[in-house]
Amino acid sequence: MIYKKIFIYICFFLFSSNILAEEILMKCKNNFYTYVSGSEGPIIYSANIKSKEKKKVRKYCPLEVNDTNNHMFVELKDINLIINSYKAICNAGTVIYTNGNKLTGTEIVDFRNSSYSADVIMNGKKYSVNEKCKIK
């Protein structure tokens, strides 16, 4: 009888924790962005559409170069990611890509307003992007 109660509690816990998870997929011009919220907090993933990456290949706005992103980045410095109210703000002090490009600036992925924006300086030139995206 005690085992039956323990089994019921375990099943209840597993099903209730799955109900709390949330996933939103947003498609922009060049990238997919996925918002995943669970018991550990929200995480944003990104994938490039043109290179046909899987949708959850890497975390958006990585804080350091690692095995999942070393094909893209040589150096990441002073990176700050803020996720609040379905909006991710990535402030980058210095990003050096494997192709030699250097970037500094801010990107915003907004799932509530279905938009992506960026104000960055790449290789000494200022770029601004504002685009509407679609929730899938």
N, C-alpha and C positions, 0 to 999 in steps of 0.2 A: 504493500500500500504506500509506503514512504517513497519507493522508487517511482511509482506512478505520479505522485505529487511533484517530485523533482523533475521528472520528464515534462510535465505540464508547464512548470515554471520556466524551464529552459526553452521550450517551444514558444511560449508567450514572449519571452525576452527576445528571441531571434526574430519573430514576426513583427514585434513592435519596433525594433531597431531598424528594420527594413522600411517600415512605413515612414520613418522620419527622414530617410534619405531623399534627396531631390537632385535631378539632373536636367540641365537646360542646354540645348545645343543651338549655337548661333552661327550662321554662315555669313561671312563678309566677302569682299571682293577676292582676296587672296588666301584667306585662312578660315578654318573652323575654330570656334572657341567653345569649350564645354565647361559649364559651371556645375560642380558637384558639391553638394552639401550633405554632410553626414554628422555623426556624433562628434567627430574630431574637428569639425569646422569646415568652412568652404575652401575648395581647391579649384583653380582654373587650369585647364589644359588647352594647348593650341596645336594645330596641325596645318601644314601648308597644303592647299588644295592642288596646286600644280604638280607637286612632287608626289601626290597620292599617298601621303602618310596616313596611318591609322589615326582615328579621331582622338585617342588619348595617349599619343606617343610620348609627349613631354609636358612638363609643367610649364605654364606660362610664366614669364619673368623669372628665369632661374637666378638664384643668388650666387651660384658658383659653377664653374666648368666641371662636368662629370661625364660618365660614360654615355649618358643618354643625349648629351648635347655637344660633345667635343667635336662632332663633325661640322658644327656651325660656329662655335665660339673658341677663341684663343684665350681671351681674358675678359673677366667681368669684375668691375670694381664699383663700390658704393651703390649697390642695387638695393632698392627699397620697394617692397610690394605691400599695398594696403588693399584689403578686400572688405567692403562694407556696403550693405544694402544692394546687393547684386551688381556692384561696380568694382572693377579692379583698376587700381592706379599703380603703374610701374614707373618709378623714377630711376633713371640710370645715370650714374656718374660717368663711367667709361665702359664701353662695349667694343671689343675688337673681334671682328669676324675672321674666319679662316681665309676668306678671300681678300683680306687686307683692309676692308672698310672699318672706319672708326666712327662711333656714334655716341652721342650724349643727348639726353632729353627725357620726355615724358610720353607715355602711351596710356590711353584709357579705354578699357573694354567695358561697356555698359550694357548689361543684359536687360535691365528694366526699360531702357529707351532704345534698345536694339541698335546700338551704334558703336563705332570704333573711331578714335581720334588719336592723333599723335602730333607733337611739336618737338622736333628733334634737329640736331645739327649733325650731319653726316659728312665727314671729310671736309669740314669747314663751311659747308653750305647748309642753310636753314631750309627745312621742309616742314610743311603742315599738311595733315590729312584729316579729313572729316568725311565719314561715310556712314550711310544707313546700312544696316544689316537685316537679316531675316532670321527669326526664331524658327527652328525646325521641330 
